[in-house]
Amino acid sequence: MSSDDRQPEDPASGGPEQLALIRESVRKAKVPRAKPRTWRGAALAEELPVARVVVNKGVLHLDQFFDYAVPAELDEAARPGVRVRVRFGAGAHQVRGGRREGGRLIDGFVVERRAESDYTGPLAALADVVSPEPVLSAELLGLARAVADRYAGSLADVLQLAVPPRNARAESKPSPEPLPPPAAPEAGTWERYENGAAFLDALAGGGAPRAVWTALPGPHWADELARAVAATLASGRGALVVVPDGRVAARVDTALGALLGEGRHALLTAEAGPEKRYREWLAVRRGSVRAVVGTRAAMFAPVQDLGLVAIWDDGDGSHSEQHAPQPHAREVLLLRAAHDKCGFLLGSTGCTVEAAQLVGTGWALPLAAGREQVRLAAPLVRTVGDGELARDEAARAARLPSLAWQAVRDGLKSGPVLVQVPRRGYVPRLACERCRTPARCRRCAGPLEAADERELHCSWCGREDRDWRCPECGSARLRARVVGARRTAEELGRAFPAVPVRTSGRDHVLDSVPGRPALVVSTPGAEPVAEGGYAAALLLDGWAMLGRPDLRAGEEALRRWIQASALVRGQSEGGTVVVIAEPTLRPVQALVRWDPTGHARRELAERAELGFPPVSRMATVTGRAEAVGAFLASAGLPGDAEVLGPVPLPLPDPGRPRRPGDPPPGEHWERALLRVPQGSGAALAGALKAAQAARLARGGGDPVRVRIDPPDIG
């Protein structure tokens, strides 16, 4: 029996007659059924009834705009730039009442309202406007399109990097009123640089100077960045600074707060949390704040009336995005400087080859100090070669030659001493003491290690090896190829029992240490700042950093050394750095002379002879051998493209976590390098994007990964 049969018969008491009237009124109503899903039968907007939408579908063969009908009830809210929900994937046969239905709900952005559509078939309707907040401006859309084209990626993927996820609580709060422009700052320590004061004057006067800044060692670089930002704000324009990590961002944030006061800049880092970060991003988007400092994702920050883009330490790997299409912050900021015709500042204590190229082509001017200023600010750098290390009996027990030992003892009399070790842990890798042959497992050929001073065991299969002998010379004695930070800290702790020893590395990174005597053992990039500067620094195992099979090995080693040495007091204050590496090598000599710019220029000249980036544009294509071959055969590469390879990719070490770009476990992949002259980079990216889109449209098959401008080409 139905529920209707149980109702009373009296119409006055709400019986079947009343229910019938309700049903009839529902049938005659004009309100569409399932309104949020299809808007079936709903009237469309009278003006501009078509919305052009970019959908959150990051596949190359769907990298285009799609048109949707705008219901009248969404007319006011569906403005360009807002987030919407749309039905995607409905077939042409799913049409009711002249409107397409079906598919699944996905997110997107309205990019344009139009009077009519180029598509001749029936349109689906916008399902909903997620928020009336316009978050995608025309300028940001143009930048995202340029980045997608440069890196052979999709617009949707770039927008996922450029526009942070919505937070309703942050969106509901109003942003503060914008403050008036501040006064132009004094030059301060910019006076130490040739043309430093003139650079600030140009920014304050509304100009767009472009410079590559080789910063002097010491603590003043953050304040100098802040003064460049303040000079830009004084002209009534905005400024954007991108730094490698949260620790560096915090230093620049502190300098900006001290110089400008509160409320004039925003800090965009992941450490802030989603709500606070989105609130700060909205303040920038709404024009309440004109200055931004942040990490990699801040390269897309929607700063209004942009007058300056700046990047600090562009050689740091953190500037390279790991999500598709994997853009580099430096290249994105170069695009912004060109599109917005604003100033550009690339700063670092070192100098990358790309920075040297910007100066060499005349696109940017050098901003550096004279040699006298460099000698005053830089510490004294001394070298210890492998030959001296082998002859020094003191180094055999503690891995430190007498020169380094004496530098530690002298430095501890006046302050902390920094010890940079290339690897974390105890003894990550071992080798024969006599002939340096790597110690490998007799079962699977994996590398042997002695973590935490335990028995030898294989890092691949875990098997212990108690009676290892070198297969080349028969020796049973082992030495550490690269001694880890914890082992180094333990050795130094035994040698200096009255001195505290602190470690800083991936698992626990220190931001700062007191100026009291102490030993600070750190891996590269994790060096804490010492109050008043370090009295001395040791750069251990330089051969390990220089011996990496990478085109950038020398450049990266010098960058890491200079980064650590810049934390040491100047030579006039007794600061000393000892680097344990072969003294005749070019990066070591550049460190001794404190000449990163000269080293970068020589590297650039060599790469020009060999045709390697940045004088050429490169891309990698990786996958199974058959898939890579088929992809290259189908791609309409430019006529001046050169294919290098394919060659087999080395199998990743099973003992470490998988990294982006690693082949799936157990699969053997190959890699092909594609090289074109600098002017053909756009044609190469377009050809690879078209080939990848066609392959995906046909159903894909084995995966093929394409990357433009790979940071590591071996």
Secondary structure, DSSP 8 states (H G I E B T S, - for coil): --TGGGS-S-GGGT-HHHHHHHHHHHHH--S-TTHHHH-TT--B-SS--EEEEEES---GGG-S-EEEE-BGGGTTT--TT-EEEEEE---TT-EETTEE--SEEEEEEEEEEESS-S--S---BEEEEEES-----HHHHHHHHHHHHHTT--HHHHHHHHS----HHHHHS--------------GGGGGBTTHHHHHHHHHTT---EEEEE--SSTTHHHHHHHHHHHHHHTT-EEEEE-SSHHHHHHHHHHHHHHH-TTSEEEE-GGG-HHHHHHHHHHHHTTS--EEEESGGGGG---TTEEEEEEE-TTSGGGB--STT--BHHHHHHHHHHHHT-EEEEEESS--HHHHHHHHTTSSEEE-B-HHHHHHHS-EEEEE-HHHHHH-HHHHHHS--HHHHHHHHHHTTTS-EEEE-SB-SS--EEEETTT--B-B-TTT--BEE-GGG---EETTT--B-SS---TTT----EEEEE-BHHHHHHHHHHHSTTS-EEEESSSS--SEE-SSS-EEEE-TT---EETT-BSEEEE--HHHHHTSSSTTHHHHHHHHHHHHHTTB--GGGT-EEEEES-TTSHHHHHHHHT-HHHHHHHHHHHHHHHT-TTSEEEEEEEE-HHHHHHHHHHS---TT-EEEEEEE-----TTS---TT---TT---EEEEEEEEGGGHHHHHHHHHHHHHHHHHTT--S-EEEEES-S---
